[in-house]
Amino acid sequence: MIDTLKYLLGSAGPSGFGSKSTAEQVTENRADLRSFTAIITGATSGIGAETARVLAKRGVRLILPARSVKAAEDAKARIVSECPDSEIIVMALDLSSLNSVRSFVNQFNSLGLPLHLLINNAGKFAHEHAISEDGVEMTFATNYLGHFLLTKLLVKTMAETAKETGVQGRIVNVSSSIHGWFSGDAISYLALISRNKSHYDATRAYALSKLANVFHTKELARRLQQMRANVTVNCVHPGIVRTRLTREREGLLTDLVFFLASKLLKTIPQAAATTCYVATHPRLFDVSGKYFADCNETSTSKLGSNSTEASRLWATSEFMISRGPKAAFDLLQAP
């Protein structure tokens, strides 16, 4: 009850910010960001677009990868109209395709640019069951597996940038408090819904993908420390906000639900605040493997804090991107 009241009032936490803080407020006076390069997925609308706009306003060079290049060009145009000096590069990327992820990274590397920030923001809520070209349930493929491979392929560049510039690199995984709705065996459920439509539940599949983001953060933080890479990774819950994520369910019922929950909803500038805070604030130097909401560190679900399950998902993910999901699922179901 007290936490809910603090949320509704926007009371500041230890960071000095709270639920009512905006992305612009948490990045004020960050002129040092002008030397930064950031990749932001899902920046064509909603929270990602606001994250991109605010970082561009602070002088960050932006790489905007998107499945729809036109949508990314439109997002770029909107930012440039406000910030004429912005440097923004649009590139093609379909996160549900492992080949597309590899192609994007090859193209990015060919530019010879540094990389200080990687913001894995793109999200999908597939109400209807669908399978990616690689044979993985679509929500999981887009929200987690594509980002897992993208991050894996870019970590070396980030570590090299940090070493050359002396500036700590930061990776931000956008998850959700909904990750706590998933219970059970994550990998077994993924195999089940990737092979059998009848077991598909859209909300549970979404919760699974967001739990995977939490696991990814936990295990990657451990590995970055082992590598002694000057790069951190943290996970964020942006808050409840109506974005294009609900576009497949527009209608009277959706409108009614959001009306009733309106007091709990954040504006998009408020929802982008935690991402921007974790990506840029000096207070978070050397902070890694943590989970943030309302610009303050908080706890994940009990399952989300399980390091054994995080390591297990990592190993399965490595197998999936190297041998293919079918081989991973076959191995899982072998006697």
FENSULSUL-V703452 format. One record per backbone hydrogen bond with DSSP energy under -1.0 kcal/mol. NH is the residue of the N-H (numbers start at 1). CO is the residue of the C=O. E is the energy in kcal/mol with one decimal. If there is no record, write none. Layout:
BEGIN
NH;CO;E
NH;CO;E
END
This chain:
BEGIN
5;1;-2.2
6;2;-2.5
7;3;-2.2
8;4;-2.6
9;5;-2.2
10;6;-1.2
11;6;-2.1
13;17;-2.9
16;13;-2.0
21;18;-1.3
23;269;-1.7
26;22;-2.0
28;25;-1.0
30;27;-1.1
33;30;-1.6
34;31;-1.5
36;33;-2.0
38;61;-2.8
39;117;-2.3
40;63;-1.9
41;119;-2.2
49;45;-1.3
50;46;-1.9
51;47;-2.5
52;48;-2.4
53;49;-2.5
54;50;-2.5
55;51;-2.3
56;52;-2.5
57;53;-2.1
58;54;-1.3
59;56;-1.6
60;55;-2.5
61;36;-2.8
62;87;-2.5
63;38;-2.7
64;89;-3.1
66;91;-2.0
72;68;-1.8
73;69;-2.6
74;70;-2.4
75;71;-2.1
76;72;-2.5
77;73;-2.4
78;74;-2.0
79;75;-1.9
80;76;-2.9
81;77;-2.0
83;79;-3.3
86;83;-2.2
89;62;-2.8
91;64;-2.0
93;66;-1.9
97;94;-2.0
101;97;-1.9
102;98;-2.2
103;99;-2.3
104;100;-2.5
105;101;-2.3
106;102;-2.1
107;103;-2.2
108;104;-2.9
109;105;-2.9
110;106;-1.6
111;108;-1.5
112;109;-1.3
116;37;-2.1
117;37;-2.1
118;170;-2.2
119;39;-3.1
120;172;-2.7
121;119;-1.6
132;136;-3.4
135;132;-1.9
138;130;-2.6
141;137;-2.5
142;138;-2.4
143;139;-2.7
144;140;-2.0
145;140;-2.1
146;141;-2.4
148;144;-2.9
149;145;-2.2
150;146;-2.5
151;147;-2.7
152;148;-2.3
153;149;-2.4
154;150;-1.1
155;151;-1.6
158;154;-2.3
159;155;-2.8
160;156;-2.4
161;157;-2.5
162;158;-2.5
163;159;-2.1
164;160;-2.5
165;161;-2.5
166;162;-2.1
169;230;-2.4
170;116;-2.6
171;232;-2.4
172;118;-2.7
173;234;-2.7
174;120;-2.4
175;236;-2.8
179;176;-1.9
180;177;-1.8
181;178;-2.4
182;179;-1.2
189;185;-2.2
190;186;-2.1
191;187;-2.3
192;188;-2.1
193;189;-2.6
194;190;-1.6
196;192;-1.9
199;196;-1.2
200;197;-1.9
205;201;-2.8
206;202;-2.1
207;203;-2.5
208;204;-2.4
209;205;-2.0
210;206;-2.0
211;207;-2.2
212;208;-2.4
213;209;-1.4
214;210;-1.4
215;211;-2.6
216;212;-2.8
217;213;-2.0
218;214;-2.2
219;215;-2.6
220;216;-2.7
221;217;-2.1
222;218;-1.4
223;219;-2.1
224;220;-2.9
225;221;-1.8
226;222;-1.8
227;223;-2.2
229;224;-2.1
231;229;-1.8
232;169;-2.5
234;171;-2.2
235;290;-2.8
236;173;-2.4
237;292;-2.8
246;243;-1.6
247;244;-1.9
249;246;-2.3
255;251;-2.6
256;252;-2.5
257;253;-2.5
258;254;-2.4
259;255;-1.9
260;256;-2.5
261;257;-1.8
262;259;-1.3
264;261;-2.2
266;240;-3.2
271;267;-2.6
272;268;-2.1
276;272;-2.2
277;273;-2.8
278;274;-2.7
279;275;-2.1
280;276;-1.5
281;277;-2.5
284;281;-1.8
285;282;-1.8
287;284;-2.0
289;233;-3.8
292;235;-2.5
293;296;-2.6
296;293;-1.6
298;291;-3.0
305;301;-1.0
306;303;-1.8
310;306;-1.8
311;307;-2.2
312;308;-2.0
313;309;-2.4
314;310;-2.0
315;311;-2.2
316;312;-2.1
317;313;-2.7
318;314;-2.6
319;315;-1.8
320;316;-2.4
321;317;-2.3
322;318;-1.3
323;319;-3.1
328;324;-1.6
329;325;-2.9
330;326;-2.7
331;327;-2.2
332;328;-1.9
333;329;-1.9
END
